[in-house]
Amino acid sequence: MAAGRGAEACALLVPAAEEEAAENGGRCETGVLALGLPESGAVLDRQASGRAAFVELEHDTVFLAVSGSEWRVRAAGCVEQGDAPFDCVLEGS
Amino acid sequence: MKRFLKENGLALGFGLIFVLALVGQSFAGHAVFDDEQVSARLEPIGYLAYVTSSSFAADVAENWQSEYLQFFLYIGATIWLVQRGSPESKRPGDEGPGSDADQRVGRYAGSDSPRSAAAEGLRQVLYVAAFDEQQIIDLQRPVTWAEYLLEPDFWNRTLQNWQSEFLAVGSMVALSIYLRQSGSPESKPVGASHAHTGT
């Protein structure tokens, strides 16, 4: 993300998140960079359950969805809100 | 071999229908999983990936604990608690762990199953409600009762319950050959031989 590789970042998103990012800048490639998502850093914790996974990174928390044999990012830039759902900068549901 | 099959038909029969229901559940569950993937515009996953996923494991084992809890709780509770008028209960005054020579126990093994089956109607109400909720969340049209019977979700949930009930009843039949619980009308007398059959 810091290297400005928006297209590569978009390739990791679920279709709904890709569209969400595109709304921010006309195209996903530019929109995803304009969101100002935090740098990820090291993986602190990860939990996969069925079709969904939760990954806690040093500077970010992301939610993944299984797609075929891969995991795609469903939500990123997520901040915990107590018992309420995480508040995410990018969210495709 | 023929004699073995004949003498163990009950446990083998339940073992067989358990496996058949489990296989049916795996196909229906995989179809449900991939339907949901397609709805979210994600790639479907393979059958092998599904049957080794925690989604399938959870669906398979979800009811096992409740089925066994049902049996063990009932066996334990009937040592100390009675219910006048119930054929499942000891007579009032017979409470406690003391030996009960009069108890006719073997015939009660697996008798919990029909009561579970009687709850099936209520479960299906819950199933269609849960299914419709998911349909609406996914921006899809909810289904009618008739349409729901054709949905893999219905068969996934139904066979999920059937296989767990078959497994529980079948294994209780087998375990009751070797295990005893004094004071419980669900067990044969402690001193009865392993070969002792019926009540």
Interface residues (C-beta under 8 A of the other chain):
Chain A: V14 P15 A16 A48 S49 G50 R51 A65 V66 S67 G68 S69 E70 R72
Chain B: F33 E36 Q37 A40 R41 L42 E43 P44 I45 G46 A49 S53 S54 S55 A58
